[in-house]
Structures are given as C-alpha cells and as structure tokens.
Amino acid sequence: MATRRLGIIMHGVTGRIGTNQHLVNSVLAIAKEGGLPLANGDRLLPDPILVGRNPEKLAALARAHGVARWTTDLDAALADPADELFFDSAFTAGRPALAMRAIEAGKHIYLEKPVAPTQAEAMAMLAAAEARGRKHGVVQDKLFLPGLTKLRLLREQGFFGRLLSVRIDFGWWVFDGEQVPAQRSSWNYRQADGGGLVLDMFPHWRYIVDGLFGRPTAVTCQLRTAQPQRRDERGQPYQVDVEDEARALLDLECGAALEINASWADRVRRDDLLTITVQGTQGSAVAGLHRCVAQALGTTPKPGWNVDVPVAQDLYAQWAPVPDVVVLKNSYRMAWEAFLRHLAEDGPNTTSLLAAARGLQLVEACHASHTERRWIDMPVLTAG
Ligand SMILES: NC(=O)c1ccc[n+]([C@@H]2O[C@H](COP(=O)([O-])OP(=O)(O)OC[C@H]3O[C@@H](n4cnc5c(N)ncnc54)[C@H](O)[C@@H]3O)[C@@H](O)[C@H]2O)c1
C-alpha cells in the first residue's frame, strides 16, 4: 500500500473551467482524500504545479487553495522530469502548440476540449504522442453526468428497443454586454481565438453520440450569428465572426436520426439547459444534466388531435422519473479518475486523441455542410 506521487503541470487553470472543475473539484479533491485508490491498493497522489501568464493571479489561486507550486515559466516546468503529466484548459487556439511542446518534453497529456481547432492538428498530436509512447486523453466530462448516466443505463437495459431518433437541445441567452455583461468570455466569439459554438460544443456532442447511440455517418448543418456585435470584458465593442447558433441533423449508423439544436440566443423553456430526448420503439426518455424521465410503451397514452379545445392531458405528468441508483461524483472528477487509471494502471482509454479527432471531424463536417449547403459524409476515422 504505497503512495505514488503524480506531478501534474496544470496550464490555464486561472480560467473559469480550469479553476472550478479541474483544479478544485477534481485534482485537489482527489489529493485531499489522500489520492486515487488503485487496484493494487496503492494511492496515486496528484501534486499540481500551476502555470500561466499572470503571476498575481497564479499566486492568489495557489494561496486560496493551498497549492504549493506555481510558475510563469512553462519551459522550466516542462523540463522537470518529476512532473509527468501536462494538462491544459486555457483558450482553445493555443492548445495544439502547447500540447506538442509537452509531448516533445516527454509528458503524457490530458486536454480540455476541443484539443485543437482542426482535425488535422488533433491527428498530428495523436501521432506525436503515440510515436513517443506518451498517454493522451481529452476531457469527456458530460458522459459522467447523472442524467446521461441514466440514459446509458436505460440503453444498456434495452429500454428503448429499436432506436428511432435522438434530439439534443442546448443553449441559453448569452447577454451581448451592452447593458448586462456577457456571461461568456469574448474569445468565444472570435475565430482567431478558437471561438464559435460548433467548435466549442460539437466535440461534446460527438463523444456523447458515439458513447450512447453509436457512430454518426453523415451530417447536414445550418449556422447563424444571432448577435453580430458584442462588448468584451473591458466594455469595448467588437464584431462577432463566428456562429452562435447551429442546427444539425445527423444520420446514425444504427439507422436512427439525430437532431441538434444549439444556441446562445435562446430563452429557455424546457427541463434543463441541455436536454437529450430519445425515442425508441419500446420506450422513450428525456435526460437533462441531472434528471431523466422515461415513458415505456406499456404506459404510453393515446393522445387525440383536436384543435377546438385546449389539450386535455398533462403531457409532462405522463413521464416517470428515472431514479438515482448509482452513486456519482463530480463529472469532471470522474473523467479525471478514468484518465488517471489509464495512466497509472494501463486501464482502457476511451478518451484518446482519436476520440477528440472524431469530434473535430464533426465540427469540420458541420462547417463544410453549411458553406456548401449539402450533406457531408463522415468516414470511419482510425489512428493509422
Ligand atoms: N469540458 C467542458 O464542458 C468545458 C466547459 C467550458 C470550457 N471548456 C474549454 O476550456 C477552455 C477554457 O474555457 P473557459 O470557459 O475556462 O475560458 P476562460 O476564458 O474563463 O479561461 C481561459 C484561460 O485561458 C487563458 N488565456 C486566454 N488567452 C490566453 C493566451 N493568449 N495565452 C495563454 N493563456 C490564455 C486565460 O488567462 C484563462 O486562464 C476552452 O478551450 C473551452 O473550450 C470546456
């Protein structure tokens, strides 16, 4: 029963998702519990070093959470063989160059999504990591959410029968910064910084679709920019040069149709900010981030269509909640634990850079479909 230290270079964790989810809720939470218990009884104890550009922010973050090590010198951090894993959650466009430097320095890599702006860059990172025998992973946190876990359990139990269709509804209203400050950073709305709703969100949809419903084979997509002018963090106006709405239709290998409605200009009236509606011959379900409701064939009511009177049935009341039957931790932490097990015990890697490249294949197919106004096929993507 030994404790094995794992030095982790954490880059970009002064950002929103890096601080809250990766540093505090994942790496430090695991460390506070004495490390991740491994199959042989050992514990893997994460020891982070925070890396970024702003010394004041880094020092304050380290102090606030009792982290002993921080630096603005990424080269020095990468040169230290005692830190084996590189993690990045900074802005998207900078990630491929950083990841390549880390691989060159002999580090394993675990990266926020999207791992790169293009599929070709992701494939190049995959090849580089494989060539050096380094382990690689991309954050796939959404698969570990309670709502999606319930969907996965229903699917594995055969609840849906033959899968007919899936609908992903995602989004909320993002203020433009005129009177109310925007609740997303301005880089999200600039192409040069890796912005755009498709690049941001469709990598999630791809691993969710692959993981829960099977491979998508083709896509057609329409993009829109609902709010073309915004004000940034300093109140300066800027032009948005990316889409903030995307509507896509995918063919799945299993024969089902999958629809995605994603928008940052959406005043929400549904169960959650993300809902996934699954229709099958034997049953249907609607999952949000946490909750999930289901309706089986045997309890499916028989609605009648009568435009002369308001609908008589309470349509929401006809769905039964799917109970919480498994204990889950924070979804980012569960994703970290899965990757750390892959790193330390050679457990399976379901979150490889190849999976990340598949996400970017969908991103590029959506852009091509919109530009060329046609369906785009997505061939099977392999490492070779
Ligand atoms: N897994 C998820 O669901 C999820 C959710 C949100 C964000 N993300 C991803 O995480 C990343 C960060 O998103 P966020 O919402 O935390 O953004 P953020 O704007 O809050 O943070 C971005 C971080 O990058 C740093 N940064 C910005 N420009 C930089 C530059 N030129 N050089 C070096 N560092 C720079 C910032 O200082 C900050 O630390 C993005 O790639 C995003 O796609 C993933």
The ligand as an ORCA input file, in Angstrom:
! r2SCAN-3c Opt
* xyz 0 1
  N     -15.478     20.478    -20.729
  C     -16.312     21.497    -20.788
  O     -17.522     21.364    -20.712
  C     -15.788     22.890    -20.945
  C     -16.524     23.965    -20.428
  C     -16.019     25.241    -20.585
  C     -14.820     25.442    -21.254
  N     -14.151     24.380    -21.769
  C     -12.885     24.585    -22.502
  O     -11.928     25.099    -21.592
  C     -11.161     26.116    -22.202
  C     -11.242     27.398    -21.350
  O     -12.579     27.810    -21.253
  P     -13.057     28.779    -20.072
  O     -14.521     28.876    -20.218
  O     -12.464     28.359    -18.794
  O     -12.404     30.131    -20.573
  P     -11.838     31.354    -19.740
  O     -11.864     32.489    -20.679
  O     -12.516     31.503    -18.414
  O     -10.350     30.903    -19.434
  C      -9.369     30.856    -20.437
  C      -7.969     30.721    -19.797
  O      -7.035     30.866    -20.861
  C      -6.113     31.892    -20.551
  N      -5.730     32.564    -21.786
  C      -6.531     33.342    -22.556
  N      -5.813     33.812    -23.592
  C      -4.555     33.311    -23.453
  C      -3.343     33.433    -24.204
  N      -3.301     34.172    -25.318
  N      -2.265     32.750    -23.781
  C      -2.307     31.983    -22.661
  N      -3.424     31.835    -21.906
  C      -4.524     32.494    -22.295
  C      -6.848     32.816    -19.600
  O      -5.944     33.553    -18.808
  C      -7.642     31.804    -18.790
  O      -6.827     31.237    -17.773
  C     -11.698     26.269    -23.622
  O     -10.877     25.555    -24.521
  C     -13.055     25.639    -23.574
  O     -13.410     25.052    -24.813
  C     -14.612     23.125    -21.618
*
